[in-house]
Amino acid sequence: MVNRAVLAHRLFTGVSRRHLARLAEELAVPWQAGVEGRRHAARGGARKRAAGAGARHQLVFVDRLVATLIHLRHDLPHSVLGLLFGVDRSTVTRAVAEIRALLAERGCAVPDRPGLRLRTLADVFAYAQAEGIELRLDATEIQVRRPPAGRGGRRAFVSGKKKQNTMKATVVADRRGRTLWTDALRPGRMHDATAARNEGIAVCFQHFPDVEVLLDDGYLGLSRDHRGQAITPPRKPRPGALPGRVEQWERDRHWHSSDRITVEHALADHKRWKQLMRWTHRRDRLPDTYRAIASLVSDRTFNA
């Protein structure tokens, strides 16, 4: 059995031993509850032996957590992790699936509010209105494997921008580039504004009228529908406009770009994790993976 502290420090850069201990403490109870729930379903009723009887887990919970963090960060194959931890590949596969789902359900950390996490877009808007925070929203695309020929919906993943098969993630950050929320991911062919609308952003604008969101040119439709709240870059003056008007437009556009760039930094933090550079696994597992990584990235930045 390998030393998990050494693995966490050397292979999973960015997670300290203290952070690892907090994660283990936070996730151990829901993980154990899930284990007992599956056992109860398999038995068809309450247990007949005292707690602690029966076979032991080959991987204790902390080792499961470390194996999942290494897999998310470096995309090591399950067979390699099995060799590192001295267990079968199938044991690592089960462990990664369990812990990844728990990490995805955590939500994102709130700056300077330990214990409070944002899980839905409505949570983010409510937090922004209560604290007077201006939000930044943008989308990014992750290349995925091409669906097999003849399967329905194959064209939905072809991105007109990337000219590749992708899935689109929408991310909300604050003015310092701290991740506050990410969606469930959409096929890459879907427009950025449509993906945001499908997450209920119109309802959030309606219920939280004081919240402002900085956007890029891909969200002009939202800007027209929610003036004063969805803020996109100023439109370029018509040809022949006065020089002073053109200079003012350039200054305003530069200010908007500089103020919105922090959400690009948040997206870059996510893409530093190898699994999000190019997704080579099943597409239905990518949403949980992205939310798990966003949750971990927010942990590192919420006190910044």
Residue pairs with C-beta under 8 A, 6 or more apart in sequence:
1 63
1 85
1 86
2 84
2 85
2 86
4 62
4 63
4 66
5 17
5 20
7 66
7 70
7 84
8 15
8 17
8 20
8 66
8 69
9 17
11 70
11 73
11 74
12 66
12 69
12 70
12 73
12 74
13 73
14 73
14 300
15 23
15 69
15 296
19 299
19 300
20 62
20 65
20 66
20 69
23 65
23 299
24 61
24 62
24 65
26 106
27 61
27 65
27 99
27 102
27 103
27 106
28 61
30 102
30 105
31 61
31 64
31 98
31 99
31 102
32 61
34 98
34 102
39 47
40 46
40 47
58 87
58 88
58 91
59 67
59 85
59 87
59 91
59 92
59 95
63 85
63 95
64 95
64 98
64 99
65 99
67 81
67 84
67 85
67 92
67 95
67 96
67 99
68 95
68 96
68 99
68 100
68 103
69 296
70 76
70 81
71 78
71 81
71 92
71 96
71 275
72 100
72 273
72 275
72 289
72 292
72 293
72 296
73 273
73 274
73 275
74 274
75 274
75 275
75 280
78 89
78 92
78 93
78 96
79 89
79 92
81 89
81 92
82 88
82 89
82 91
82 92
85 92
100 285
100 288
100 289
100 292
101 288
103 291
103 292
103 295
103 296
104 287
104 288
104 289
104 291
104 292
104 295
105 119
105 291
106 117
106 119
106 292
106 295
107 117
107 118
107 119
107 123
107 181
107 295
108 117
108 118
108 119
108 179
108 180
108 181
108 182
108 294
108 295
108 298
109 116
109 117
109 295
109 298
109 299
109 301
109 302
110 116
110 117
110 118
110 127
110 180
110 302
111 174
111 176
111 178
111 302
111 303
111 304
112 302
112 303
113 302
118 124
118 127
118 180
118 181
119 181
120 181
121 172
121 181
121 183
121 199
121 200
121 201
121 204
122 200
122 203
122 204
122 207
123 181
124 135
124 172
124 180
124 181
125 135
125 204
125 205
125 207
125 208
125 211
126 208
127 133
127 180
128 134
128 135
128 208
128 211
129 208
129 210
129 211
132 210
133 174
133 175
134 174
134 175
134 212
134 213
134 214
135 172
135 173
135 174
135 180
135 211
135 212
135 213
135 214
136 172
136 173
136 174
136 175
136 213
136 214
136 259
136 260
136 262
136 263
136 266
137 170
137 171
137 172
137 173
137 196
137 201
137 213
137 214
137 215
137 219
137 263
138 170
138 171
138 192
138 215
138 216
138 260
138 263
138 264
138 267
139 168
139 169
139 170
139 171
139 192
139 195
139 196
139 218
140 168
140 169
140 171
140 267
140 270
140 271
141 159
141 161
141 162
141 164
141 166
141 167
141 168
141 169
141 188
142 166
142 167
142 169
142 276
142 278
142 279
142 286
142 290
143 162
143 164
143 165
143 166
143 278
143 279
144 157
144 165
144 166
144 167
144 188
144 279
144 283
144 286
145 165
145 279
145 280
145 283
146 154
146 157
146 165
147 153
147 154
147 157
147 165
147 283
148 154
153 187
155 189
156 187
156 188
156 189
156 190
157 165
157 166
157 167
157 187
157 188
157 189
157 283
158 164
158 165
158 188
158 189
159 165
159 166
159 168
159 188
159 189
160 189
162 188
164 188
165 188
166 188
167 185
167 186
167 187
167 188
167 279
167 283
167 286
168 185
168 186
168 187
168 188
168 190
168 192
168 195
169 182
169 183
169 185
169 270
169 290
170 182
170 183
170 186
170 192
170 195
170 196
170 199
171 179
171 181
171 182
171 183
171 263
171 266
171 267
171 270
171 294
172 179
172 180
172 181
172 182
172 213
172 263
173 179
173 180
173 262
173 263
173 265
173 266
174 180
174 262
175 259
175 262
176 262
176 301
176 304
177 262
177 263
177 265
177 266
177 269
177 301
178 266
178 298
178 301
178 302
178 304
179 266
179 269
179 270
179 294
179 297
179 298
179 301
180 298
181 294
182 290
182 291
182 294
183 195
183 199
184 199
184 287
184 291
185 286
185 287
185 290
186 195
186 198
190 198
191 218
192 218
192 219
193 218
193 219
193 220
193 221
193 222
196 219
196 222
197 222
201 222
202 225
202 226
204 211
205 211
205 226
205 229
205 230
209 229
211 229
212 228
212 229
212 231
213 229
213 230
213 231
214 231
214 256
214 259
214 260
214 263
215 222
215 223
215 230
215 231
215 232
215 260
216 232
216 233
216 260
217 232
217 233
219 230
219 232
220 232
222 230
222 232
223 230
223 231
223 232
231 256
232 256
233 252
233 253
233 256
233 257
234 249
234 252
234 253
234 256
236 249
237 245
237 246
237 249
266 297
269 297
269 301
270 276
270 290
270 293
270 294
270 297
271 277
273 293
275 281
275 289
275 293
276 289
276 290
276 293
279 286
279 289
